[in-house]
Amino acid sequence: PLFHVEAVQGTTARLPCNLTSQIDADRVSLVIWYKEGQSTPIYSFDVRHTEMLDKGLHHEGTGSLNGRSHFNTTSLSSFIITNVKGQDNGLYRCRVDFIKSPTRNIKIQLSVIVPPDSITIFDAKGTQLPHYILGPYNEGASINITCVASG
């Protein structure tokens, strides 16, 4: 399955990963997160040594996340990226290994929305509107403005 997640630069992104097995009395043994274009995992969660999720070992791999990520295993399990950056944009894969069930792979496309550096508004004559103040106009009047976003 492919999921789509959007996050605004500087906020937090939550990438879902289902840890529920289709077999009763089965459990997760290992969760590995990958980002397309990187040769090594960006994060792993190892539960092979215990039967309790809260006792799992977390390990952030090398890469561009630099301590901005963690894996949340409570209720809706998800890979959390804080202070999202434009470079975090891309395709991620959550690989879940179970004790009995086959390995599950889930793909998540993270789209990072980067706000513009500046916005300029012009009226119909091409005059820049200071402080974005328009009008006054009569109700029902037509206006023509142009918005230019940069960066």
N, CA, C and O atoms as a GROMACS GRO file, in nm:
protein
  604
    1PRO      N    1   0.082  -0.121   0.000
    1PRO     CA    2   0.000   0.000   0.000
    1PRO      C    3   0.085   0.126   0.000
    1PRO      O    4   0.196   0.128   0.053
    2LEU      N    5   0.033   0.231  -0.060
    2LEU     CA    6   0.102   0.360  -0.064
    2LEU      C    7   0.016   0.463   0.006
    2LEU      O    8  -0.100   0.484  -0.030
    3PHE      N    9   0.073   0.528   0.105
    3PHE     CA   10   0.005   0.634   0.178
    3PHE      C   11   0.068   0.767   0.141
    3PHE      O   12   0.186   0.774   0.106
    4HIS      N   13  -0.011   0.873   0.149
    4HIS     CA   14   0.038   1.007   0.122
    4HIS      C   15   0.027   1.089   0.250
    4HIS      O   16  -0.079   1.093   0.312
    5VAL      N   17   0.136   1.154   0.288
    5VAL     CA   18   0.139   1.238   0.407
    5VAL      C   19   0.195   1.374   0.365
    5VAL      O   20   0.294   1.380   0.292
    6GLU      N   21   0.132   1.482   0.412
    6GLU     CA   22   0.182   1.616   0.388
    6GLU      C   23   0.220   1.681   0.519
    6GLU      O   24   0.154   1.660   0.621
    7ALA      N   25   0.325   1.760   0.517
    7ALA     CA   26   0.367   1.836   0.636
    7ALA      C   27   0.427   1.968   0.589
    7ALA      O   28   0.498   1.974   0.489
    8VAL      N   29   0.396   2.072   0.663
    8VAL     CA   30   0.452   2.204   0.634
    8VAL      C   31   0.591   2.212   0.696
    8VAL      O   32   0.612   2.166   0.809
    9GLN      N   33   0.684   2.269   0.624
    9GLN     CA   34   0.821   2.285   0.673
    9GLN      C   35   0.820   2.344   0.815
    9GLN      O   36   0.750   2.442   0.841
   10GLY      N   37   0.898   2.284   0.905
   10GLY     CA   38   0.906   2.332   1.042
   10GLY      C   39   0.809   2.265   1.138
   10GLY      O   40   0.820   2.282   1.260
   11THR      N   41   0.712   2.189   1.084
   11THR     CA   42   0.616   2.120   1.169
   11THR      C   43   0.657   1.973   1.186
   11THR      O   44   0.771   1.936   1.159
   12THR      N   45   0.563   1.890   1.231
   12THR     CA   46   0.590   1.749   1.255
   12THR      C   47   0.516   1.663   1.153
   12THR      O   48   0.399   1.687   1.123
   13ALA      N   49   0.585   1.562   1.100
   13ALA     CA   50   0.524   1.466   1.007
   13ALA      C   51   0.508   1.333   1.080
   13ALA      O   52   0.596   1.291   1.155
   14ARG      N   53   0.394   1.267   1.055
   14ARG     CA   54   0.366   1.136   1.115
   14ARG      C   55   0.342   1.036   1.002
   14ARG      O   56   0.240   1.043   0.933
   15LEU      N   57   0.437   0.944   0.984
   15LEU     CA   58   0.427   0.844   0.879
   15LEU      C   59   0.375   0.714   0.940
   15LEU      O   60   0.442   0.656   1.027
   16PRO      N   61   0.256   0.666   0.897
   16PRO     CA   62   0.195   0.549   0.960
   16PRO      C   63   0.265   0.418   0.925
   16PRO      O   64   0.325   0.403   0.819
   17CYS      N   65   0.256   0.323   1.019
   17CYS     CA   66   0.310   0.189   0.996
   17CYS      C   67   0.229   0.091   1.081
   17CYS      O   68   0.231   0.098   1.204
   18ASN      N   69   0.159   0.000   1.017
   18ASN     CA   70   0.072  -0.096   1.085
   18ASN      C   71   0.156  -0.210   1.143
   18ASN      O   72   0.226  -0.281   1.070
   19LEU      N   73   0.149  -0.227   1.276
   19LEU     CA   74   0.225  -0.333   1.344
   19LEU      C   75   0.138  -0.453   1.380
   19LEU      O   76   0.183  -0.542   1.452
   20THR      N   77   0.015  -0.457   1.329
   20THR     CA   78  -0.077  -0.565   1.362
   20THR      C   79  -0.059  -0.682   1.266
   20THR      O   80  -0.063  -0.665   1.144
   21SER      N   81  -0.040  -0.800   1.322
   21SER     CA   82  -0.024  -0.920   1.242
   21SER      C   83  -0.161  -0.976   1.205
   21SER      O   84  -0.259  -0.954   1.276
   22GLN      N   85  -0.168  -1.049   1.094
   22GLN     CA   86  -0.292  -1.114   1.053
   22GLN      C   87  -0.308  -1.250   1.121
   22GLN      O   88  -0.412  -1.314   1.107
   23ILE      N   89  -0.207  -1.293   1.193
   23ILE     CA   90  -0.210  -1.422   1.262
   23ILE      C   91  -0.224  -1.396   1.412
   23ILE      O   92  -0.150  -1.317   1.469
   24ASP      N   93  -0.319  -1.464   1.476
   24ASP     CA   94  -0.337  -1.452   1.621
   24ASP      C   95  -0.212  -1.499   1.693
   24ASP      O   96  -0.143  -1.590   1.647
   25ALA      N   97  -0.183  -1.438   1.805
   25ALA     CA   98  -0.070  -1.471   1.891
   25ALA      C   99   0.065  -1.447   1.822
   25ALA      O  100   0.167  -1.501   1.864
   26ASP      N  101   0.064  -1.366   1.717
   26ASP     CA  102   0.189  -1.328   1.650
   26ASP      C  103   0.230  -1.191   1.703
   26ASP      O  104   0.149  -1.121   1.764
   27ARG      N  105   0.353  -1.153   1.679
   27ARG     CA  106   0.399  -1.022   1.724
   27ARG      C  107   0.511  -0.972   1.634
   27ARG      O  108   0.571  -1.047   1.558
   28VAL      N  109   0.537  -0.844   1.646
   28VAL     CA  110   0.645  -0.778   1.571
   28VAL      C  111   0.779  -0.821   1.629
   28VAL      O  112   0.793  -0.838   1.750
   29SER      N  113   0.876  -0.839   1.541
   29SER     CA  114   1.012  -0.865   1.590
   29SER      C  115   1.107  -0.752   1.552
   29SER      O  116   1.201  -0.722   1.625
   30LEU      N  117   1.083  -0.688   1.437
   30LEU     CA  118   1.174  -0.585   1.389
   30LEU      C  119   1.100  -0.492   1.294
   30LEU      O  120   1.023  -0.537   1.209
   31VAL      N  121   1.123  -0.361   1.309
   31VAL     CA  122   1.068  -0.260   1.217
   31VAL      C  123   1.186  -0.180   1.165
   31VAL      O  124   1.268  -0.130   1.242
   32ILE      N  125   1.194  -0.168   1.034
   32ILE     CA  126   1.304  -0.094   0.972
   32ILE      C  127   1.245   0.009   0.876
   32ILE      O  128   1.161  -0.023   0.792
   33TRP      N  129   1.292   0.134   0.890
   33TRP     CA  130   1.248   0.243   0.803
   33TRP      C  131   1.358   0.276   0.703
   33TRP      O  132   1.475   0.287   0.738
   34TYR      N  133   1.317   0.292   0.578
   34TYR     CA  134   1.408   0.329   0.470
   34TYR      C  135   1.356   0.456   0.402
   34TYR      O  136   1.236   0.484   0.405
   35LYS      N  137   1.448   0.530   0.343
   35LYS     CA  138   1.409   0.643   0.257
   35LYS      C  139   1.469   0.617   0.120
   35LYS      O  140   1.588   0.585   0.108
   36GLU      N  141   1.386   0.632   0.018
   36GLU     CA  142   1.433   0.609  -0.118
   36GLU      C  143   1.553   0.697  -0.149
   36GLU      O  144   1.554   0.816  -0.120
   37GLY      N  145   1.654   0.635  -0.209
   37GLY     CA  146   1.775   0.709  -0.245
   37GLY      C  147   1.886   0.693  -0.143
   37GLY      O  148   2.000   0.734  -0.168
   38GLN      N  149   1.857   0.633  -0.027
   38GLN     CA  150   1.960   0.609   0.074
   38GLN      C  151   1.985   0.459   0.082
   38GLN      O  152   1.891   0.379   0.082
   39SER      N  153   2.110   0.421   0.088
   39SER     CA  154   2.146   0.280   0.082
   39SER      C  155   2.130   0.206   0.215
   39SER      O  156   2.123   0.083   0.217
   40THR      N  157   2.125   0.281   0.326
   40THR     CA  158   2.112   0.217   0.457
   40THR      C  159   1.982   0.261   0.524
   40THR      O  160   1.927   0.366   0.491
   41PRO      N  161   1.932   0.181   0.619
   41PRO     CA  162   1.810   0.220   0.690
   41PRO      C  163   1.828   0.352   0.764
   41PRO      O  164   1.938   0.383   0.811
   42ILE      N  165   1.719   0.429   0.774
   42ILE     CA  166   1.725   0.556   0.847
   42ILE      C  167   1.683   0.538   0.993
   42ILE      O  168   1.709   0.624   1.077
   43TYR      N  169   1.616   0.424   1.023
   43TYR     CA  170   1.570   0.400   1.160
   43TYR      C  171   1.535   0.253   1.176
   43TYR      O  172   1.486   0.190   1.082
   44SER      N  173   1.561   0.199   1.294
   44SER     CA  174   1.518   0.062   1.322
   44SER      C  175   1.464   0.053   1.464
   44SER      O  176   1.503   0.127   1.554
   45PHE      N  177   1.372  -0.041   1.481
   45PHE     CA  178   1.309  -0.068   1.610
   45PHE      C  179   1.313  -0.219   1.629
   45PHE      O  180   1.246  -0.292   1.557
   46ASP      N  181   1.390  -0.264   1.725
   46ASP     CA  182   1.418  -0.406   1.745
   46ASP      C  183   1.347  -0.459   1.870
   46ASP      O  184   1.371  -0.412   1.981
   47VAL      N  185   1.259  -0.558   1.850
   47VAL     CA  186   1.185  -0.618   1.960
   47VAL      C  187   1.213  -0.768   1.967
   47VAL      O  188   1.137  -0.842   2.029
   48ARG      N  189   1.322  -0.812   1.905
   48ARG     CA  190   1.353  -0.955   1.902
   48ARG      C  191   1.390  -1.009   2.039
   48ARG      O  192   1.372  -1.128   2.065
   49HIS      N  193   1.440  -0.925   2.127
   49HIS     CA  194   1.486  -0.969   2.259
   49HIS      C  195   1.377  -0.966   2.366
   49HIS      O  196   1.400  -1.009   2.479
   50THR      N  197   1.257  -0.915   2.332
   50THR     CA  198   1.150  -0.901   2.430
   50THR      C  199   1.015  -0.919   2.362
   50THR      O  200   1.005  -0.910   2.240
   51GLU      N  201   0.912  -0.945   2.440
   51GLU     CA  202   0.777  -0.956   2.387
   51GLU      C  203   0.696  -0.829   2.409
   51GLU      O  204   0.579  -0.822   2.372
   52MET      N  205   0.758  -0.728   2.469
   52MET     CA  206   0.688  -0.604   2.501
   52MET      C  207   0.738  -0.490   2.412
   52MET      O  208   0.858  -0.460   2.409
   53LEU      N  209   0.645  -0.427   2.340
   53LEU     CA  210   0.683  -0.318   2.248
   53LEU      C  211   0.756  -0.205   2.319
   53LEU      O  212   0.849  -0.148   2.263
   54ASP      N  213   0.714  -0.172   2.441
   54ASP     CA  214   0.778  -0.059   2.510
   54ASP      C  215   0.920  -0.090   2.556
   54ASP      O  216   0.988  -0.001   2.607
   55LYS      N  217   0.965  -0.214   2.540
   55LYS     CA  218   1.102  -0.252   2.576
   55LYS      C  219   1.191  -0.266   2.451
   55LYS      O  220   1.305  -0.310   2.460
   56GLY      N  221   1.137  -0.227   2.335
   56GLY     CA  222   1.213  -0.238   2.211
   56GLY      C  223   1.329  -0.140   2.207
   56GLY      O  224   1.328  -0.037   2.274
   57LEU      N  225   1.428  -0.174   2.127
   57LEU     CA  226   1.547  -0.090   2.112
   57LEU      C  227   1.532  -0.003   1.987
   57LEU      O  228   1.509  -0.053   1.877
   58HIS      N  229   1.546   0.128   2.006
   58HIS     CA  230   1.537   0.224   1.896
   58HIS      C  231   1.677   0.262   1.850
   58HIS      O  232   1.768   0.279   1.932
   59HIS      N  233   1.693   0.273   1.719
   59HIS     CA  234   1.823   0.316   1.666
   59HIS      C  235   1.800   0.402   1.542
   59HIS      O  236   1.743   0.356   1.442
   60GLU      N  237   1.846   0.527   1.549
   60GLU     CA  238   1.839   0.614   1.432
   60GLU      C  239   1.964   0.592   1.349
   60GLU      O  240   2.076   0.600   1.400
   61GLY      N  241   1.944   0.565   1.220
   61GLY     CA  242   2.057   0.543   1.131
   61GLY      C  243   2.124   0.674   1.094
   61GLY      O  244   2.084   0.781   1.139
   62THR      N  245   2.227   0.662   1.012
   62THR     CA  246   2.295   0.783   0.966
   62THR      C  247   2.212   0.847   0.856
   62THR      O  248   2.139   0.778   0.785
   63GLY      N  249   2.224   0.975   0.841
   63GLY     CA  250   2.150   1.043   0.736
   63GLY      C  251   2.115   1.184   0.775
   63GLY      O  252   2.178   1.244   0.862
   64SER      N  253   2.014   1.236   0.710
   64SER     CA  254   1.980   1.377   0.722
   64SER      C  255   1.886   1.409   0.838
   64SER      O  256   1.858   1.526   0.862
   65LEU      N  257   1.836   1.308   0.912
   65LEU     CA  258   1.739   1.336   1.017
   65LEU      C  259   1.803   1.388   1.145
   65LEU      O  260   1.740   1.463   1.220
   66ASN      N  261   1.926   1.350   1.172
   66ASN     CA  262   2.005   1.406   1.283
   66ASN      C  263   1.927   1.428   1.413
   66ASN      O  264   1.919   1.540   1.463
   67GLY      N  265   1.870   1.321   1.466
   67GLY     CA  266   1.802   1.330   1.595
   67GLY      C  267   1.662   1.390   1.589
   67GLY      O  268   1.602   1.415   1.693
   68ARG      N  269   1.608   1.412   1.470
   68ARG     CA  270   1.474   1.470   1.457
   68ARG      C  271   1.366   1.365   1.442
   68ARG      O  272   1.251   1.398   1.412
   69SER      N  273   1.399   1.237   1.462
   69SER     CA  274   1.300   1.132   1.440
   69SER      C  275   1.290   1.036   1.557
   69SER      O  276   1.385   1.018   1.633
   70HIS      N  277   1.173   0.975   1.569
   70HIS     CA  278   1.154   0.865   1.662
   70HIS      C  279   1.034   0.783   1.616
   70HIS      O  280   0.952   0.829   1.537
   71PHE      N  281   1.026   0.661   1.666
   71PHE     CA  282   0.918   0.572   1.628
   71PHE      C  283   0.823   0.558   1.745
   71PHE      O  284   0.862   0.514   1.853
   72ASN      N  285   0.698   0.596   1.723
   72ASN     CA  286   0.595   0.590   1.826
   72ASN      C  287   0.521   0.458   1.813
   72ASN      O  288   0.460   0.432   1.709
   73THR      N  289   0.525   0.373   1.915
   73THR     CA  290   0.462   0.241   1.908
   73THR      C  291   0.330   0.235   1.983
   73THR      O  292   0.267   0.130   1.989
   74THR      N  293   0.287   0.347   2.042
   74THR     CA  294   0.160   0.346   2.116
   74THR      C  295   0.044   0.378   2.023
   74THR      O  296   0.060   0.453   1.926
   75SER      N  297  -0.071   0.322   2.051
   75SER     CA  298  -0.196   0.335   1.974
   75SER      C  299  -0.168   0.329   1.823
   75SER      O  300  -0.148   0.220   1.769
   76LEU      N  301  -0.168   0.442   1.753
   76LEU     CA  302  -0.141   0.442   1.610
   76LEU      C  303   0.010   0.455   1.588
   76LEU      O  304   0.065   0.565   1.597
   77SER      N  305   0.075   0.343   1.559
   77SER     CA  306   0.220   0.347   1.544
   77SER      C  307   0.258   0.429   1.422
   77SER      O  308   0.198   0.416   1.315
   78SER      N  309   0.359   0.515   1.440
   78SER     CA  310   0.403   0.600   1.332
   78SER      C  311   0.545   0.647   1.354
   78SER      O  312   0.593   0.658   1.467
   79PHE      N  313   0.610   0.675   1.243
   79PHE     CA  314   0.745   0.730   1.242
   79PHE      C  315   0.728   0.881   1.245
   79PHE      O  316   0.666   0.938   1.156
   80ILE      N  317   0.784   0.945   1.346
   80ILE     CA  318   0.768   1.088   1.366
   80ILE      C  319   0.894   1.162   1.323
   80ILE      O  320   1.004   1.127   1.365
   81ILE      N  321   0.877   1.262   1.238
   81ILE     CA  322   0.989   1.349   1.200
   81ILE      C  323   0.953   1.489   1.248
   81ILE      O  324   0.852   1.546   1.204
   82THR      N  325   1.033   1.545   1.336
   82THR     CA  326   1.007   1.679   1.387
   82THR      C  327   1.085   1.782   1.306
   82THR      O  328   1.183   1.749   1.239
   83ASN      N  329   1.041   1.907   1.314
   83ASN     CA  330   1.106   2.016   1.243
   83ASN      C  331   1.136   1.977   1.098
   83ASN      O  332   1.250   1.982   1.052
   84VAL      N  333   1.030   1.937   1.027
   84VAL     CA  334   1.042   1.888   0.890
   84VAL      C  335   1.114   1.989   0.802
   84VAL      O  336   1.090   2.109   0.810
   85LYS      N  337   1.202   1.938   0.717
   85LYS     CA  338   1.278   2.020   0.623
   85LYS      C  339   1.242   1.979   0.480
   85LYS      O  340   1.192   1.869   0.457
   86GLY      N  341   1.268   2.067   0.386
   86GLY     CA  342   1.241   2.038   0.246
   86GLY      C  343   1.309   1.910   0.200
   86GLY      O  344   1.254   1.837   0.118
   87GLN      N  345   1.429   1.883   0.250
   87GLN     CA  346   1.504   1.763   0.211
   87GLN      C  347   1.441   1.634   0.263
   87GLN      O  348   1.480   1.525   0.220
   88ASP      N  349   1.345   1.643   0.355
   88ASP     CA  350   1.276   1.524   0.406
   88ASP      C  351   1.171   1.474   0.307
   88ASP      O  352   1.123   1.362   0.320
   89ASN      N  353   1.137   1.555   0.209
   89ASN     CA  354   1.042   1.517   0.105
   89ASN      C  355   1.090   1.388   0.039
   89ASN      O  356   1.209   1.374   0.010
   90GLY      N  357   0.999   1.292   0.016
   90GLY     CA  358   1.039   1.172  -0.056
   90GLY      C  359   0.956   1.051  -0.019
   90GLY      O  360   0.858   1.060   0.055
   91LEU      N  361   0.997   0.937  -0.073
   91LEU     CA  362   0.928   0.810  -0.053
   91LEU      C  363   0.996   0.732   0.059
   91LEU      O  364   1.116   0.706   0.054
   92TYR      N  365   0.918   0.694   0.161
   92TYR     CA  366   0.967   0.617   0.275
   92TYR      C  367   0.904   0.479   0.271
   92TYR      O  368   0.797   0.459   0.214
   93ARG      N  369   0.974   0.382   0.331
   93ARG     CA  370   0.921   0.246   0.339
   93ARG      C  371   0.938   0.193   0.480
   93ARG      O  372   1.046   0.200   0.539
   94CYS      N  373   0.830   0.141   0.533
   94CYS     CA  374   0.830   0.077   0.665
   94CYS      C  375   0.827  -0.074   0.641
   94CYS      O  376   0.732  -0.126   0.583
   95ARG      N  377   0.930  -0.142   0.686
   95ARG     CA  378   0.935  -0.289   0.675
   95ARG      C  379   0.910  -0.346   0.814
   95ARG      O  380   0.982  -0.314   0.909
   96VAL      N  381   0.809  -0.431   0.825
   96VAL     CA  382   0.774  -0.492   0.954
   96VAL      C  383   0.796  -0.642   0.944
   96VAL      O  384   0.733  -0.709   0.863
   97ASP      N  385   0.886  -0.694   1.027
   97ASP     CA  386   0.909  -0.838   1.036
   97ASP      C  387   0.834  -0.891   1.157
   97ASP      O  388   0.841  -0.834   1.266
   98PHE      N  389   0.761  -1.000   1.138
   98PHE     CA  390   0.687  -1.064   1.244
   98PHE      C  391   0.753  -1.198   1.280
   98PHE      O  392   0.840  -1.246   1.206
   99ILE      N  393   0.712  -1.256   1.391
   99ILE     CA  394   0.764  -1.388   1.429
   99ILE      C  395   0.710  -1.495   1.335
   99ILE      O  396   0.786  -1.581   1.290
  100LYS      N  397   0.579  -1.491   1.304
  100LYS     CA  398   0.516  -1.594   1.222
  100LYS      C  399   0.472  -1.544   1.084
  100LYS      O  400   0.491  -1.614   0.984
  101SER      N  401   0.416  -1.426   1.078
  101SER     CA  402   0.362  -1.373   0.952
  101SER      C  403   0.473  -1.332   0.856
  101SER      O  404   0.586  -1.307   0.897
  102PRO      N  405   0.439  -1.325   0.727
  102PRO     CA  406   0.536  -1.275   0.630
  102PRO      C  407   0.568  -1.127   0.656
  102PRO      O  408   0.488  -1.055   0.716
  103THR      N  409   0.682  -1.084   0.611
  103THR     CA  410   0.722  -0.944   0.622
  103THR      C  411   0.623  -0.856   0.547
  103THR      O  412   0.576  -0.890   0.439
  104ARG      N  413   0.593  -0.740   0.608
  104ARG     CA  414   0.502  -0.642   0.546
  104ARG      C  415   0.582  -0.517   0.513
  104ARG      O  416   0.662  -0.470   0.594
  105ASN      N  417   0.560  -0.465   0.392
  105ASN     CA  418   0.623  -0.339   0.350
  105ASN      C  419   0.513  -0.238   0.321
  105ASN      O  420   0.418  -0.267   0.249
  106ILE      N  421   0.528  -0.119   0.377
  106ILE     CA  422   0.433  -0.012   0.357
  106ILE      C  423   0.510   0.109   0.305
  106ILE      O  424   0.612   0.148   0.362
  107LYS      N  425   0.462   0.168   0.196
  107LYS     CA  426   0.528   0.286   0.139
  107LYS      C  427   0.448   0.411   0.173
  107LYS      O  428   0.325   0.411   0.168
  108ILE      N  429   0.521   0.516   0.207
  108ILE     CA  430   0.460   0.643   0.243
  108ILE      C  431   0.530   0.754   0.166
  108ILE      O  432   0.652   0.769   0.176
  109GLN      N  433   0.454   0.830   0.089
  109GLN     CA  434   0.508   0.946   0.019
  109GLN      C  435   0.490   1.068   0.108
  109GLN      O  436   0.378   1.108   0.137
  110LEU      N  437   0.601   1.126   0.152
  110LEU     CA  438   0.597   1.248   0.232
  110LEU      C  439   0.618   1.368   0.141
  110LEU      O  440   0.721   1.379   0.075
  111SER      N  441   0.519   1.456   0.139
  111SER     CA  442   0.531   1.581   0.063
  111SER      C  443   0.548   1.695   0.162
  111SER      O  444   0.461   1.718   0.246
  112VAL      N  445   0.660   1.764   0.152
  112VAL     CA  446   0.689   1.876   0.241
  112VAL      C  447   0.647   2.005   0.170
  112VAL      O  448   0.692   2.034   0.059
  113ILE      N  449   0.560   2.080   0.236
  113ILE     CA  450   0.512   2.207   0.181
  113ILE      C  451   0.603   2.318   0.235
  113ILE      O  452   0.610   2.340   0.356
  114VAL      N  453   0.670   2.385   0.144
  114VAL     CA  454   0.763   2.492   0.183
  114VAL      C  455   0.696   2.626   0.152
  114VAL      O  456   0.675   2.659   0.035
  115PRO      N  457   0.662   2.703   0.256
  115PRO     CA  458   0.598   2.833   0.232
  115PRO      C  459   0.693   2.926   0.156
  115PRO      O  460   0.814   2.912   0.166
  116PRO      N  461   0.636   3.021   0.081
  116PRO     CA  462   0.721   3.115   0.008
  116PRO      C  463   0.794   3.208   0.104
  116PRO      O  464   0.750   3.229   0.218
  117ASP      N  465   0.906   3.263   0.057
  117ASP     CA  466   0.981   3.359   0.138
  117ASP      C  467   0.907   3.492   0.150
  117ASP      O  468   0.909   3.556   0.255
  118SER      N  469   0.842   3.532   0.039
  118SER     CA  470   0.769   3.659   0.043
  118SER      C  471   0.650   3.655  -0.052
  118SER      O  472   0.648   3.578  -0.149
  119ILE      N  473   0.552   3.739  -0.022
  119ILE     CA  474   0.433   3.752  -0.106
  119ILE      C  475   0.412   3.901  -0.134
  119ILE      O  476   0.422   3.984  -0.043
  120THR      N  477   0.383   3.934  -0.259
  120THR     CA  478   0.356   4.071  -0.298
  120THR      C  479   0.222   4.073  -0.370
  120THR      O  480   0.195   3.990  -0.456
  121ILE      N  481   0.138   4.170  -0.334
  121ILE     CA  482   0.007   4.185  -0.397
  121ILE      C  483   0.006   4.316  -0.478
  121ILE      O  484   0.048   4.421  -0.431
  122PHE      N  485  -0.043   4.305  -0.603
  122PHE     CA  486  -0.053   4.420  -0.692
  122PHE      C  487  -0.199   4.441  -0.730
  122PHE      O  488  -0.274   4.345  -0.745
  123ASP      N  489  -0.240   4.569  -0.745
  123ASP     CA  490  -0.376   4.596  -0.791
  123ASP      C  491  -0.378   4.591  -0.944
  123ASP      O  492  -0.278   4.558  -1.008
  124ALA      N  493  -0.495   4.623  -1.003
  124ALA     CA  494  -0.512   4.614  -1.148
  124ALA      C  495  -0.419   4.706  -1.225
  124ALA      O  496  -0.389   4.680  -1.342
  125LYS      N  497  -0.372   4.816  -1.162
  125LYS     CA  498  -0.282   4.911  -1.227
  125LYS      C  499  -0.136   4.870  -1.213
  125LYS      O  500  -0.047   4.936  -1.269
  126GLY      N  501  -0.109   4.762  -1.139
  126GLY     CA  502   0.028   4.717  -1.118
  126GLY      C  503   0.095   4.782  -1.000
  126GLY      O  504   0.217   4.770  -0.982
  127THR      N  505   0.017   4.851  -0.917
  127THR     CA  506   0.072   4.916  -0.799
  127THR      C  507   0.075   4.817  -0.682
  127THR      O  508  -0.023   4.748  -0.653
  128GLN      N  509   0.190   4.812  -0.618
  128GLN     CA  510   0.202   4.722  -0.502
  128GLN      C  511   0.115   4.772  -0.387
  128GLN      O  512   0.114   4.892  -0.356
  129LEU      N  513   0.042   4.681  -0.326
  129LEU     CA  514  -0.047   4.717  -0.216
  129LEU      C  515   0.028   4.699  -0.084
  129LEU      O  516   0.058   4.587  -0.043
  130PRO      N  517   0.057   4.811  -0.016
  130PRO     CA  518   0.129   4.800   0.111
  130PRO      C  519   0.040   4.737   0.218
  130PRO      O  520  -0.079   4.766   0.226
  131HIS      N  521   0.097   4.652   0.298
  131HIS     CA  522   0.029   4.587   0.411
  131HIS      C  523  -0.091   4.504   0.367
  131HIS      O  524  -0.176   4.471   0.449
  132TYR      N  525  -0.099   4.471   0.238
  132TYR     CA  526  -0.204   4.385   0.183
  132TYR      C  527  -0.344   4.442   0.208
  132TYR      O  528  -0.439   4.365   0.224
  133ILE      N  529  -0.359   4.573   0.212
  133ILE     CA  530  -0.489   4.636   0.239
  133ILE      C  531  -0.554   4.673   0.106
  133ILE      O  532  -0.495   4.744   0.024
  134LEU      N  533  -0.675   4.624   0.086
  134LEU     CA  534  -0.752   4.649  -0.035
  134LEU      C  535  -0.876   4.730   0.000
  134LEU      O  536  -0.928   4.722   0.111
  135GLY      N  537  -0.921   4.808  -0.095
  135GLY     CA  538  -1.051   4.872  -0.078
  135GLY      C  539  -1.044   5.007  -0.012
  135GLY      O  540  -0.935   5.063   0.005
  136PRO      N  541  -1.155   5.059   0.025
  136PRO     CA  542  -1.286   4.990   0.030
  136PRO      C  543  -1.347   4.974  -0.109
  136PRO      O  544  -1.320   5.052  -0.201
  137TYR      N  545  -1.431   4.870  -0.122
  137TYR     CA  546  -1.504   4.844  -0.245
  137TYR      C  547  -1.652   4.831  -0.211
  137TYR      O  548  -1.688   4.793  -0.100
  138ASN      N  549  -1.736   4.863  -0.308
  138ASN     CA  550  -1.879   4.843  -0.291
  138ASN      C  551  -1.910   4.694  -0.306
  138ASN      O  552  -1.846   4.622  -0.382
  139GLU      N  553  -2.009   4.650  -0.231
  139GLU     CA  554  -2.050   4.510  -0.238
  139GLU      C  555  -2.088   4.476  -0.381
  139GLU      O  556  -2.162   4.550  -0.446
  140GLY      N  557  -2.036   4.363  -0.430
  140GLY     CA  558  -2.065   4.318  -0.565
  140GLY      C  559  -1.968   4.372  -0.669
  140GLY      O  560  -1.975   4.330  -0.785
  141ALA      N  561  -1.878   4.462  -0.631
  141ALA     CA  562  -1.782   4.518  -0.725
  141ALA      C  563  -1.681   4.412  -0.766
  141ALA      O  564  -1.648   4.323  -0.688
  142SER      N  565  -1.632   4.422  -0.888
  142SER     CA  566  -1.527   4.332  -0.936
  142SER      C  567  -1.392   4.397  -0.912
  142SER      O  568  -1.375   4.517  -0.933
  143ILE      N  569  -1.297   4.317  -0.867
  143ILE     CA  570  -1.161   4.367  -0.849
  143ILE      C  571  -1.065   4.273  -0.919
  143ILE      O  572  -1.096   4.156  -0.942
  144ASN      N  573  -0.950   4.324  -0.954
  144ASN     CA  574  -0.847   4.245  -1.020
  144ASN      C  575  -0.718   4.266  -0.945
  144ASN      O  576  -0.664   4.377  -0.945
  145ILE      N  577  -0.666   4.163  -0.882
  145ILE     CA  578  -0.540   4.170  -0.809
  145ILE      C  579  -0.449   4.057  -0.856
  145ILE      O  580  -0.495   3.956  -0.910
  146THR      N  581  -0.321   4.077  -0.835
  146THR     CA  582  -0.221   3.976  -0.870
  146THR      C  583  -0.137   3.947  -0.746
  146THR      O  584  -0.091   4.039  -0.678
  147CYS      N  585  -0.117   3.821  -0.720
  147CYS     CA  586  -0.035   3.778  -0.607
  147CYS      C  587   0.092   3.714  -0.663
  147CYS      O  588   0.084   3.623  -0.746
  148VAL      N  589   0.208   3.761  -0.617
  148VAL     CA  590   0.336   3.706  -0.661
  148VAL      C  591   0.406   3.648  -0.538
  148VAL      O  592   0.436   3.719  -0.442
  149ALA      N  593   0.431   3.517  -0.542
  149ALA     CA  594   0.500   3.449  -0.432
  149ALA      C  595   0.643   3.418  -0.478
  149ALA      O  596   0.664   3.371  -0.590
  150SER      N  597   0.740   3.445  -0.392
  150SER     CA  598   0.880   3.422  -0.426
  150SER      C  599   0.945   3.329  -0.325
  150SER      O  600   0.914   3.332  -0.206
  151GLY      N  601   1.036   3.247  -0.373
  151GLY     CA  602   1.111   3.159  -0.284
  151GLY      C  603   1.044   3.028  -0.260
  151GLY      O  604   1.096   2.944  -0.186
   0.00000   0.00000   0.00000
